[in-house]
């Protein structure tokens, strides 16, 4: 069941989103060749807790860290550890914060030093697809309009959209109904209504859309062909006149 949030609940999600956005900005400034992903995790946890919130991911279904750090051909759910970032890498950071019982969720992919032109275009296209999807998130519109806009942007630029992972509702739980796929025909699915809170998150591959899971950790998802991939995400709320991004500074 899709729950529509009250003004008070949206206010708490907005506050959680502000913490997420500020933490992501601090992580962006910290990213450089020579820093390890576990150092980024420690920084994120400290900032979230100092802001009076809890890391949404820590302990979620047994996940051991506070953020997901996915590097290069790692699509999502990468576990922070000893890996040291190198010039030319890209890193997707997925982060959530829980404030007064409500979650906000966001992800961004950052370059490390100098990256190739093709990879830069992948990042720009995936970010653009996020905002194309958000532009379709209005009251009275069908949910799949978001999906169609994301797919059209990514594929028209020569990239592929992952099918296995989706955006989702968010609120008291980190993952709520409805799922928000990143592909599909327009004009389908639930009608969007004010008070619905959605995490919209395109996941786009440079090469094939096929992915696989690393068996050693049962979390990390990677592109099957070893190509680069990107992940962008905002939490939004549907308003009377359109939407509001809740994870933006």
QUIRAHU-V733910 format. One record per residue. N is the residue number from 1. RES is the residue in three letters. SS is DSSP state (hx for helix, st for strand, lp for the rest). NEAR is the number of other C-alpha atoms within 8 Angstrom. D_LAST is the distance of its C-alpha to the last C-alpha in Angstrom with 1 decimal. Layout:
BEGIN
n=N res=RES ss=SS near=NEAR d_last=D_LAST
n=N res=RES ss=SS near=NEAR d_last=D_LAST
END
This chain:
BEGIN
n=1 res=UNK ss=lp near=4 d_last=30.1
n=2 res=UNK ss=lp near=8 d_last=26.7
n=3 res=UNK ss=lp near=6 d_last=25.4
n=4 res=UNK ss=st near=9 d_last=23.6
n=5 res=UNK ss=lp near=11 d_last=21.4
n=6 res=UNK ss=lp near=7 d_last=22.0
n=7 res=UNK ss=hx near=7 d_last=19.7
n=8 res=UNK ss=hx near=7 d_last=19.8
n=9 res=UNK ss=hx near=10 d_last=19.1
n=10 res=UNK ss=hx near=11 d_last=16.1
n=11 res=UNK ss=hx near=8 d_last=14.8
n=12 res=UNK ss=hx near=11 d_last=15.3
n=13 res=UNK ss=hx near=14 d_last=13.6
n=14 res=UNK ss=hx near=11 d_last=10.5
n=15 res=UNK ss=hx near=9 d_last=10.7
n=16 res=UNK ss=hx near=16 d_last=11.5
n=17 res=UNK ss=hx near=16 d_last=8.6
n=18 res=UNK ss=hx near=12 d_last=6.3
n=19 res=UNK ss=hx near=12 d_last=8.9
n=20 res=UNK ss=hx near=16 d_last=9.1
n=21 res=UNK ss=hx near=12 d_last=5.7
n=22 res=UNK ss=hx near=9 d_last=6.7
n=23 res=UNK ss=hx near=11 d_last=10.1
n=24 res=UNK ss=hx near=12 d_last=9.8
n=25 res=UNK ss=hx near=8 d_last=8.8
n=26 res=UNK ss=hx near=8 d_last=11.7
n=27 res=UNK ss=hx near=11 d_last=13.8
n=28 res=UNK ss=hx near=8 d_last=13.3
n=29 res=UNK ss=hx near=6 d_last=14.6
n=30 res=UNK ss=hx near=7 d_last=17.4
n=31 res=UNK ss=lp near=9 d_last=18.7
n=32 res=UNK ss=lp near=10 d_last=22.0
n=33 res=UNK ss=lp near=10 d_last=25.6
n=34 res=UNK ss=lp near=7 d_last=27.3
n=35 res=UNK ss=lp near=10 d_last=24.6
n=36 res=UNK ss=st near=11 d_last=25.5
n=37 res=UNK ss=hx near=13 d_last=23.5
n=38 res=UNK ss=hx near=10 d_last=24.6
n=39 res=UNK ss=hx near=8 d_last=23.2
n=40 res=UNK ss=hx near=13 d_last=19.7
n=41 res=UNK ss=hx near=12 d_last=20.4
n=42 res=UNK ss=hx near=9 d_last=21.6
n=43 res=UNK ss=hx near=9 d_last=18.5
n=44 res=UNK ss=hx near=13 d_last=16.2
n=45 res=UNK ss=hx near=12 d_last=18.6
n=46 res=UNK ss=hx near=8 d_last=18.9
n=47 res=UNK ss=hx near=9 d_last=15.2
n=48 res=UNK ss=hx near=15 d_last=14.9
n=49 res=UNK ss=hx near=10 d_last=18.2
n=50 res=UNK ss=hx near=7 d_last=17.6
n=51 res=UNK ss=lp near=7 d_last=14.7
n=52 res=UNK ss=lp near=7 d_last=17.4
n=53 res=UNK ss=lp near=13 d_last=16.8
n=54 res=UNK ss=st near=10 d_last=18.8
n=55 res=UNK ss=st near=14 d_last=18.3
n=56 res=UNK ss=lp near=12 d_last=19.0
n=57 res=UNK ss=lp near=12 d_last=21.0
n=58 res=UNK ss=lp near=11 d_last=23.3
n=59 res=UNK ss=lp near=8 d_last=26.7
n=60 res=UNK ss=hx near=8 d_last=25.7
n=61 res=UNK ss=hx near=4 d_last=29.0
n=62 res=UNK ss=hx near=6 d_last=29.9
n=63 res=UNK ss=lp near=8 d_last=27.0
n=64 res=UNK ss=lp near=8 d_last=27.4
n=65 res=UNK ss=lp near=11 d_last=24.1
n=66 res=UNK ss=lp near=13 d_last=20.5
n=67 res=UNK ss=st near=16 d_last=18.9
n=68 res=UNK ss=st near=14 d_last=20.5
n=69 res=UNK ss=st near=14 d_last=21.1
n=70 res=UNK ss=st near=15 d_last=23.0
n=71 res=UNK ss=st near=11 d_last=24.5
n=72 res=UNK ss=lp near=11 d_last=26.1
n=73 res=UNK ss=lp near=11 d_last=28.3
n=74 res=UNK ss=st near=13 d_last=26.8
n=75 res=UNK ss=st near=17 d_last=24.9
n=76 res=UNK ss=st near=13 d_last=23.4
n=77 res=UNK ss=lp near=11 d_last=24.0
n=78 res=UNK ss=lp near=13 d_last=25.0
n=79 res=UNK ss=st near=12 d_last=25.9
n=80 res=UNK ss=lp near=13 d_last=24.8
n=81 res=UNK ss=lp near=7 d_last=28.0
n=82 res=UNK ss=lp near=7 d_last=29.9
n=83 res=UNK ss=lp near=8 d_last=28.9
n=84 res=UNK ss=st near=9 d_last=28.0
n=85 res=UNK ss=lp near=12 d_last=25.8
n=86 res=UNK ss=lp near=10 d_last=27.8
n=87 res=UNK ss=lp near=10 d_last=27.4
n=88 res=UNK ss=lp near=10 d_last=27.0
n=89 res=UNK ss=lp near=12 d_last=25.4
n=90 res=UNK ss=st near=11 d_last=22.3
n=91 res=UNK ss=st near=12 d_last=20.5
n=92 res=UNK ss=st near=17 d_last=18.6
n=93 res=UNK ss=st near=13 d_last=16.5
n=94 res=UNK ss=st near=13 d_last=16.3
n=95 res=UNK ss=st near=15 d_last=14.7
n=96 res=UNK ss=st near=13 d_last=14.8
n=97 res=UNK ss=st near=17 d_last=14.6
n=98 res=UNK ss=st near=13 d_last=17.0
n=99 res=UNK ss=st near=13 d_last=16.6
n=100 res=UNK ss=lp near=6 d_last=19.6
n=101 res=UNK ss=lp near=6 d_last=21.0
n=102 res=UNK ss=st near=13 d_last=18.2
n=103 res=UNK ss=st near=17 d_last=16.4
n=104 res=UNK ss=st near=18 d_last=13.2
n=105 res=UNK ss=st near=17 d_last=13.5
n=106 res=UNK ss=st near=15 d_last=11.9
n=107 res=UNK ss=st near=13 d_last=13.6
n=108 res=UNK ss=st near=11 d_last=13.5
n=109 res=UNK ss=st near=12 d_last=16.6
n=110 res=UNK ss=st near=9 d_last=16.9
n=111 res=UNK ss=st near=11 d_last=20.0
n=112 res=UNK ss=lp near=15 d_last=22.0
n=113 res=UNK ss=lp near=10 d_last=23.9
n=114 res=UNK ss=lp near=7 d_last=25.7
n=115 res=UNK ss=lp near=12 d_last=25.8
n=116 res=UNK ss=lp near=7 d_last=28.2
n=117 res=UNK ss=hx near=6 d_last=27.7
n=118 res=UNK ss=hx near=6 d_last=28.2
n=119 res=UNK ss=hx near=10 d_last=25.5
n=120 res=UNK ss=hx near=10 d_last=23.0
n=121 res=UNK ss=hx near=8 d_last=24.0
n=122 res=UNK ss=hx near=14 d_last=23.5
n=123 res=UNK ss=hx near=10 d_last=19.9
n=124 res=UNK ss=hx near=8 d_last=19.3
n=125 res=UNK ss=hx near=11 d_last=21.2
n=126 res=UNK ss=hx near=15 d_last=19.6
n=127 res=UNK ss=hx near=9 d_last=16.1
n=128 res=UNK ss=hx near=9 d_last=17.8
n=129 res=UNK ss=hx near=14 d_last=19.6
n=130 res=UNK ss=hx near=15 d_last=16.4
n=131 res=UNK ss=hx near=8 d_last=15.4
n=132 res=UNK ss=hx near=12 d_last=19.1
n=133 res=UNK ss=hx near=15 d_last=19.3
n=134 res=UNK ss=hx near=11 d_last=16.4
n=135 res=UNK ss=hx near=8 d_last=18.2
n=136 res=UNK ss=lp near=10 d_last=21.2
n=137 res=UNK ss=lp near=14 d_last=19.6
n=138 res=UNK ss=lp near=13 d_last=21.1
n=139 res=UNK ss=lp near=13 d_last=23.6
n=140 res=UNK ss=lp near=7 d_last=27.1
n=141 res=UNK ss=lp near=11 d_last=26.3
n=142 res=UNK ss=st near=13 d_last=27.6
n=143 res=UNK ss=lp near=14 d_last=25.5
n=144 res=UNK ss=hx near=15 d_last=27.2
n=145 res=UNK ss=hx near=15 d_last=25.9
n=146 res=UNK ss=hx near=17 d_last=22.6
n=147 res=UNK ss=hx near=16 d_last=24.7
n=148 res=UNK ss=hx near=14 d_last=26.9
n=149 res=UNK ss=hx near=13 d_last=24.2
n=150 res=UNK ss=hx near=15 d_last=22.8
n=151 res=UNK ss=hx near=13 d_last=26.3
n=152 res=UNK ss=hx near=8 d_last=27.4
n=153 res=UNK ss=hx near=12 d_last=24.7
n=154 res=UNK ss=hx near=15 d_last=25.3
n=155 res=UNK ss=hx near=10 d_last=29.0
n=156 res=UNK ss=hx near=7 d_last=29.6
n=157 res=UNK ss=lp near=7 d_last=28.2
n=158 res=UNK ss=lp near=7 d_last=30.6
n=159 res=UNK ss=lp near=12 d_last=28.6
n=160 res=UNK ss=st near=12 d_last=29.2
n=161 res=UNK ss=st near=14 d_last=27.2
n=162 res=UNK ss=lp near=12 d_last=27.7
n=163 res=UNK ss=lp near=9 d_last=29.4
n=164 res=UNK ss=lp near=4 d_last=29.5
n=165 res=UNK ss=lp near=7 d_last=25.9
n=166 res=UNK ss=lp near=12 d_last=23.9
n=167 res=UNK ss=st near=13 d_last=20.7
n=168 res=UNK ss=st near=13 d_last=21.3
n=169 res=UNK ss=st near=16 d_last=20.8
n=170 res=UNK ss=lp near=16 d_last=18.9
n=171 res=UNK ss=lp near=14 d_last=19.3
n=172 res=UNK ss=lp near=7 d_last=21.9
n=173 res=UNK ss=lp near=8 d_last=22.7
n=174 res=UNK ss=lp near=11 d_last=20.5
n=175 res=UNK ss=lp near=8 d_last=22.6
n=176 res=UNK ss=st near=11 d_last=24.0
n=177 res=UNK ss=st near=10 d_last=25.8
n=178 res=UNK ss=st near=8 d_last=25.5
n=179 res=UNK ss=st near=9 d_last=25.3
n=180 res=UNK ss=st near=15 d_last=23.4
n=181 res=UNK ss=lp near=11 d_last=25.5
n=182 res=UNK ss=lp near=17 d_last=24.4
n=183 res=UNK ss=lp near=12 d_last=27.8
n=184 res=UNK ss=lp near=9 d_last=30.4
n=185 res=UNK ss=lp near=9 d_last=32.0
n=186 res=UNK ss=lp near=10 d_last=30.3
n=187 res=UNK ss=lp near=9 d_last=31.5
n=188 res=UNK ss=lp near=9 d_last=31.8
n=189 res=UNK ss=lp near=7 d_last=30.4
n=190 res=UNK ss=lp near=6 d_last=29.1
n=191 res=UNK ss=st near=9 d_last=28.2
n=192 res=UNK ss=lp near=13 d_last=24.6
n=193 res=UNK ss=lp near=12 d_last=24.3
n=194 res=UNK ss=lp near=10 d_last=21.9
n=195 res=UNK ss=lp near=12 d_last=20.6
n=196 res=UNK ss=st near=13 d_last=20.6
n=197 res=UNK ss=st near=13 d_last=17.6
n=198 res=UNK ss=st near=12 d_last=17.6
n=199 res=UNK ss=st near=15 d_last=16.2
n=200 res=UNK ss=st near=15 d_last=16.9
n=201 res=UNK ss=lp near=13 d_last=17.7
n=202 res=UNK ss=lp near=15 d_last=20.0
n=203 res=UNK ss=st near=14 d_last=22.1
n=204 res=UNK ss=st near=15 d_last=24.1
n=205 res=UNK ss=st near=16 d_last=27.1
n=206 res=UNK ss=lp near=12 d_last=28.6
n=207 res=UNK ss=lp near=9 d_last=32.0
n=208 res=UNK ss=lp near=10 d_last=33.5
n=209 res=UNK ss=lp near=11 d_last=31.4
n=210 res=UNK ss=lp near=8 d_last=33.5
n=211 res=UNK ss=st near=9 d_last=32.1
n=212 res=UNK ss=st near=8 d_last=33.7
n=213 res=UNK ss=st near=9 d_last=33.0
n=214 res=UNK ss=lp near=10 d_last=34.0
n=215 res=UNK ss=lp near=6 d_last=36.8
n=216 res=UNK ss=lp near=4 d_last=36.6
n=217 res=UNK ss=lp near=6 d_last=33.3
n=218 res=UNK ss=lp near=7 d_last=33.2
n=219 res=UNK ss=lp near=10 d_last=29.4
n=220 res=UNK ss=lp near=14 d_last=28.6
n=221 res=UNK ss=st near=13 d_last=28.8
n=222 res=UNK ss=st near=13 d_last=29.8
n=223 res=UNK ss=st near=17 d_last=30.9
n=224 res=UNK ss=lp near=9 d_last=34.7
n=225 res=UNK ss=lp near=7 d_last=35.4
n=226 res=UNK ss=lp near=7 d_last=33.3
n=227 res=UNK ss=lp near=12 d_last=31.1
n=228 res=UNK ss=lp near=12 d_last=27.4
n=229 res=UNK ss=st near=14 d_last=24.8
n=230 res=UNK ss=st near=13 d_last=21.1
n=231 res=UNK ss=st near=15 d_last=18.7
n=232 res=UNK ss=lp near=15 d_last=15.3
n=233 res=UNK ss=st near=13 d_last=13.8
n=234 res=UNK ss=st near=15 d_last=11.4
n=235 res=UNK ss=st near=16 d_last=12.2
n=236 res=UNK ss=st near=14 d_last=12.9
n=237 res=UNK ss=st near=14 d_last=15.2
n=238 res=UNK ss=st near=16 d_last=18.1
n=239 res=UNK ss=lp near=12 d_last=18.5
n=240 res=UNK ss=lp near=8 d_last=21.7
n=241 res=UNK ss=lp near=6 d_last=20.7
n=242 res=UNK ss=lp near=9 d_last=18.6
n=243 res=UNK ss=st near=12 d_last=15.5
n=244 res=UNK ss=st near=8 d_last=11.9
n=245 res=UNK ss=st near=9 d_last=9.3
n=246 res=UNK ss=lp near=13 d_last=8.4
n=247 res=UNK ss=lp near=16 d_last=6.7
n=248 res=UNK ss=lp near=8 d_last=3.8
n=249 res=UNK ss=lp near=5 d_last=0.0
END
